[in-house]
Amino acid sequence: MLQIISISDYCNTLFHIPVIDVRSPAEFQQGHIPNAINIPLFSTEERAIVGTAYKQQSKEKAIEIGYQLVEPKLDSFLDECTQQKTSDGIVIHCWRGGMRSQSFAEHLVKNGFKNVYLIQGGYKTFRTLVLQTFTESYTLTVLGGYTGSGKTEILQQLDKMGEQVIDLEKLANHKGSAFGGFDHIPQPTSEQFENNIFWKWKELDLTKNIWIEDESRNIGNTLLPADLYQNIRDQKTIFIDIPREERAKFLVEGYSHYSHEDLADAISRITKKIGGLNSQQALDALQNKNYHQVVELVLHYYDKRYLIGLQKRKVENVTKLELKSTNHQQNALQLIELIKDNERRN
């Protein structure tokens, strides 16, 4: 039986059921519902052919060509969906819930599939929901601090302690800054990054506090959603102030195992920002494996840049917390205690 559902139905109650995205591989790569499986009705090239026929000839001609392209694949669609379906059924969608997903879903029903769900409005309605979510107000606590403060590690510890956390760098597959992509994990598109944030977001209790790291709009090659970025900028920030020497030790431990080629490339990419002399001194220190000197030279730039950004926030929204080291377990506990103190005062 074919059942029409809304995107809210899927996200709120049916998200555990496998979802099949029948759009072309190029569309899927640009952005998709997290955990969706791409079984394209048309390849990227075939979609272009059908689209050209629609524009230059007629809708009827496009349908005719489309059927000719799809007909040889019908059995393989059944086989692939059989591997994915569960006893609860299977969910189908395309871009707007139109002919592609409708015909695909009907083909499954005609061949004995039970509980076939079709998302009304398709992926387009999902994107509308994602972007609308970021326009709403939430209670965020923004964790700020100079480079090397171990903010990501603190957030991970807070998550283990039962706090609600959005780890933007994990979702972006990038640690931020010129030195953030050394693990060479492909980053999602900015559209997919937004989808990934939303997917994590929907798991949270939005009436309670959410921890999030202070980030620039760019995390590597991905962009934070504009509304979420502005929300982060407007929220209360806890700025953890850790001595530079401690942060330098933390960075040396975290980055010295990477290749000299990656480190040298990152230094070269910020030459204009840190100055030619500092850049050359950092490269010379790297060549001599004097990682501590490399970090000291680079930190001078990053500390200055972060301070400029911090000063753009409203003074009353920033709470400074001095910490002695980068011990993220202890620092997470102190942050929770600070939040509790603030709640008691209010």
C-alpha positions in Angstrom: 0.0 0.0 0.0 1.3 3.5 -0.9 0.9 6.1 1.8 1.6 9.8 1.4 3.4 11.3 4.4 4.7 14.8 5.2 8.4 15.5 5.9 7.5 16.1 9.6 5.9 12.7 9.7 9.2 11.2 8.5 11.5 13.2 10.7 9.5 12.9 13.8 8.1 9.3 13.7 9.3 7.3 10.7 13.0 8.3 10.5 14.0 4.7 11.5 12.6 3.4 8.2 15.0 3.2 5.3 14.6 6.2 3.0 15.3 5.9 -0.8 16.3 9.0 -2.7 15.6 8.4 -6.3 17.2 11.7 -7.6 20.4 11.6 -9.7 23.8 11.0 -8.1 24.7 14.7 -8.7 21.6 15.9 -6.9 22.2 13.5 -4.0 25.9 14.5 -3.7 24.9 18.2 -3.4 22.6 17.4 -0.4 20.4 14.6 0.9 18.5 13.5 4.0 21.1 12.0 6.4 21.2 8.2 6.1 19.3 8.2 2.8 20.2 5.6 0.2 20.6 6.8 -3.4 18.9 4.5 -5.9 18.6 6.9 -8.9 15.9 6.6 -11.4 18.1 8.4 -13.9 21.9 8.8 -13.9 23.1 12.4 -13.9 23.6 12.3 -17.7 20.2 10.7 -18.3 18.5 13.4 -16.2 20.1 16.0 -18.4 18.8 14.3 -21.5 15.2 14.1 -20.1 15.4 17.7 -19.0 16.6 18.9 -22.4 13.7 17.1 -24.1 11.2 18.7 -21.7 12.5 22.2 -22.4 13.1 21.9 -26.1 10.4 19.5 -27.2 7.5 18.7 -24.8 6.5 17.1 -21.6 5.2 14.1 -23.4 8.5 13.6 -25.3 10.4 13.8 -22.0 8.2 11.2 -20.4 8.7 8.9 -23.4 12.4 9.2 -23.3 12.4 8.7 -19.5 10.4 5.5 -19.8 12.9 4.2 -22.4 15.8 4.9 -20.0 14.1 3.5 -16.9 12.4 0.3 -18.3 15.6 -1.8 -18.4 16.3 -0.9 -14.8 13.0 -1.9 -13.2 14.1 -5.3 -12.0 17.2 -3.9 -10.5 15.2 -1.3 -8.6 13.2 -4.1 -7.0 16.4 -6.0 -6.1 18.0 -3.0 -4.5 14.9 -2.0 -2.5 14.4 -5.6 -1.3 17.9 -5.3 0.3 17.0 -2.1 2.0 13.4 -2.5 3.2 12.5 -3.5 6.7 9.3 -5.0 8.2 8.2 -1.4 8.8 8.4 -0.6 5.1 10.4 1.8 3.0 10.2 5.5 2.3 10.7 7.1 -1.2 11.3 10.6 -2.3 12.7 12.8 -5.1 13.1 16.5 -5.4 9.5 17.6 -5.2 7.6 14.4 -4.7 6.7 14.4 -8.4 6.8 11.8 -11.2 10.1 10.3 -10.3 9.3 9.2 -6.8 5.6 8.6 -7.6 6.4 6.1 -10.4 9.2 4.5 -8.4 6.9 4.0 -5.4 4.0 2.7 -7.5 6.4 0.2 -9.1 7.3 -1.2 -5.7 3.6 -1.5 -4.6 2.7 -3.3 -7.9 5.4 -5.8 -7.2 4.3 -6.7 -3.6 6.1 -4.2 -1.4 4.1 -3.4 1.8 4.1 -0.1 3.6 5.6 2.1 0.9 5.7 5.7 2.1 6.0 8.7 -0.3 7.2 12.0 1.1 4.9 14.7 -0.1 7.0 17.6 -1.5 10.1 15.5 -1.5 13.6 16.7 -0.6 12.5 20.3 -1.2 10.3 20.2 1.8 13.1 18.8 3.9 15.4 21.7 2.9 12.6 24.1 3.8 12.3 22.5 7.3 16.1 22.6 7.8 16.4 26.3 7.0 13.3 27.2 9.0 14.7 25.4 12.1 17.7 27.7 12.2 15.6 30.9 12.2 14.1 30.0 15.6 15.5 31.0 18.9 17.2 28.5 21.2 19.1 28.5 24.5 22.7 28.2 23.5 25.8 28.4 25.6 28.7 29.2 23.3 32.1 27.9 24.3 34.8 30.3 23.3 38.6 30.4 23.8 41.9 31.0 22.1 43.3 28.4 19.7 44.7 25.4 21.6 42.2 25.6 24.5 40.8 22.2 23.7 37.3 23.4 23.2 36.3 20.4 21.0 37.6 18.0 23.6 35.7 19.8 26.3 32.5 19.5 24.2 33.1 15.8 23.8 33.5 15.5 27.5 30.3 17.5 28.2 28.5 15.1 25.8 29.7 12.1 27.8 28.4 13.8 30.9 24.9 14.0 29.5 25.0 17.6 28.3 23.4 18.5 25.0 26.1 19.3 22.5 26.4 20.3 18.8 29.9 19.5 17.6 30.1 21.6 14.5 33.7 20.6 13.6 32.8 16.9 13.7 29.8 17.5 11.5 31.9 19.5 9.1 34.8 17.0 9.1 37.2 19.8 9.8 38.9 21.2 12.9 38.8 24.8 11.7 41.7 27.1 10.7 44.4 26.4 8.0 45.5 23.4 10.1 42.1 21.8 10.4 42.0 19.4 7.4 45.0 17.3 8.1 43.0 14.1 8.4 42.0 14.5 4.7 38.4 13.5 5.4 36.2 14.8 2.6 34.0 17.7 3.8 30.3 17.7 3.1 28.9 20.5 0.8 27.6 23.4 2.8 24.0 22.2 2.0 24.8 18.8 3.4 26.5 20.4 6.4 23.2 22.2 7.1 21.3 18.9 6.8 23.8 17.1 9.2 23.4 19.9 11.8 19.6 19.7 11.6 19.7 15.9 11.9 21.6 16.2 15.2 19.5 19.1 16.2 16.2 17.2 16.0 17.5 14.7 18.6 17.8 17.4 21.3 15.4 18.8 23.8 15.1 22.4 22.5 13.7 23.7 25.8 17.0 23.0 27.5 20.6 24.4 27.1 22.7 23.4 24.1 26.5 23.7 24.1 28.1 24.8 20.9 31.6 26.0 20.0 32.3 29.6 19.0 33.1 29.3 15.2 33.7 31.6 12.3 31.2 31.4 9.5 33.6 29.1 7.5 34.7 25.8 8.9 37.1 24.7 6.3 35.2 24.8 3.0 31.8 24.6 4.6 29.6 27.5 5.6 27.5 27.7 8.8 23.8 28.5 8.0 23.5 32.3 8.2 20.7 32.3 10.8 22.5 29.8 13.1 25.7 31.8 12.8 23.9 35.0 13.8 22.2 33.1 16.7 25.6 31.9 17.9 27.0 35.5 17.7 24.0 36.8 19.8 24.1 34.2 22.6 25.9 34.2 25.9 29.6 33.1 25.6 31.8 31.5 28.2 35.4 32.4 27.2 37.9 30.0 28.7 41.2 31.7 29.3 44.1 29.2 29.4 47.8 30.3 29.6 49.5 30.3 26.2 52.2 28.0 27.4 49.6 25.3 28.3 47.9 25.8 24.9 51.2 25.5 23.1 51.9 22.2 24.8 48.4 20.9 23.8 48.9 21.9 20.2 52.3 20.4 19.9 50.9 17.1 21.2 48.0 17.3 18.8 49.7 18.3 15.6 53.4 17.2 15.7 52.6 13.8 14.4 51.3 15.2 11.1 53.5 15.2 8.0 55.9 18.1 7.5 54.4 18.6 4.1 50.9 19.2 5.5 52.2 21.5 8.3 54.4 23.5 5.8 51.5 23.9 3.4 49.2 25.2 6.2 51.9 27.7 7.3 52.4 28.9 3.7 48.6 29.4 3.3 48.6 32.0 6.2 51.8 33.7 5.2 50.1 37.0 4.3 48.3 36.9 7.7 51.2 36.2 10.0 53.8 38.1 7.9 56.5 36.9 5.7 59.2 36.9 8.4 57.1 35.0 10.9 56.1 32.5 8.2 59.7 31.9 7.2 60.8 31.5 10.9 57.9 29.0 11.4 59.0 27.0 8.4 62.6 27.0 9.6 61.5 25.9 13.0 59.4 23.1 11.4 62.4 22.0 9.4 64.4 21.7 12.7 61.4 19.9 14.3 61.1 22.7 16.8 57.4 22.4 17.0 57.0 24.5 20.1 58.5 27.5 18.3 56.2 26.9 15.3 53.2 26.9 17.6 54.3 30.1 19.4 54.7 32.0 16.1 51.3 30.9 14.8 49.5 31.4 18.1 50.4 35.1 18.1 48.3 35.5 14.9 45.4 33.3 15.9 45.1 34.8 19.4 45.0 38.3 17.9 42.4 37.3 15.4 40.2 35.6 18.0 40.3 38.5 20.3 39.1 40.9 17.6 36.1 38.6 17.0 35.4 38.3 20.8 35.4 42.1 21.2 32.6 42.4 18.6 30.3 40.6 21.1 28.3 42.5 23.7 30.3 42.8 26.8 27.4 41.6 29.0 27.2 38.4 27.0 30.7 37.3 27.7 31.8 35.5 30.9 35.5 34.9 31.3 36.6 31.7 33.0 40.3 31.3 33.9 41.6 27.8 33.7 45.0 26.5 34.6 45.4 23.7 32.0 43.9 22.0 29.0 42.6 19.1 31.1 39.3 18.7 29.4 37.7 16.6 32.1 38.4 19.1 34.8 37.5 22.0 32.6 34.2 20.5 31.6 33.3 20.1 35.3 34.2 23.7 36.0 32.0 24.8 33.1 29.0 22.9 34.5 29.6 24.3 37.9 29.7 27.8 36.5 26.4 27.2 34.7 24.9 26.0 38.0 26.2 29.0 39.9 24.6 31.3 37.3 21.3 29.5 37.6 21.3 29.8 41.4 21.9 33.5 41.1 19.1 33.9 38.7 
